[in-house]
């Protein structure tokens, strides 16, 4: 059986194969990284944009969270844009609602004197409040899946989904 004669089709097939191989290696690498308690930043840095590493490390240590979870949330929520604001009003690198950040300050999970609420657009402040909220969610749910669901979609949605898991399963 002969392959396609058009060289552009052959090139696209080869490139697709390379892309799929890279994706597979990336996923396998991330799975391997989960097995290590401290994956070197140098391994992930070329593959993923990581920023504000010192702030992430400090907040991760203070709130006892894997720093890669904080980095993943910042990457997904704002694409590392410290000035991002969502349609719903979430602000900063970690895309926190001001009320949620206020709760973290009121509940003394964040020192509001050191990390002023009105500065959620500053990376260190956003990371600190985001890490505190992640810790709160981890203590509440004890499982990363509902933690991430609640962080992104809100506590009431995550609670509702946990009560009726068939509602969100792929059909």
C-alpha positions, 0 to 999 in steps of 0.5 A: 500500500502506497502513501499519499502522493501529495508531498504536503499531505506527507509532511502534515502526516509526519508533523502530526505524528511528531506533535502527537509524540511530543504530547504523549511525552509531555503527558508522561513527563507530567505523570512522572513529575507527580511521582516526585515531590520536587520536580526541578523547574529547569525540566518544566521551564522550557515546556511551560511558561513559568513566572513569579517563581519566588512568589509562588514558592513563598506562598506554596510553602506558607500554605503547604501547597505544591507550587506546581498547582499554584502555577497551573492555576495561574496559567489556566486562569489568567495566562500569567496576565497580572492585570486580567479581569474576567467578565464576572469580576475575578481579578489578577494572576490567580483570578480571584473574586474580591469577595473571596479574597476578602474572606481569606483576609477576614478569616486570617488566612492572609495578612491583609497588611502585608498583602492589601486587598486593593492590590490583587493586580500585583502578582505577589498579592494575587498569588498569596490570596490564590494559594490561601484559597486553594489551601482552604479548598483542599482542607474542605474537599481533601481531593484535588478534583473538586478543589480545582472545580470549586476554584474555577466554578465556585463552591456551590457548583462544586458541591452540587456536582459532588452531590449529583456526579452523573450530571457532569459525566460525559455522555 
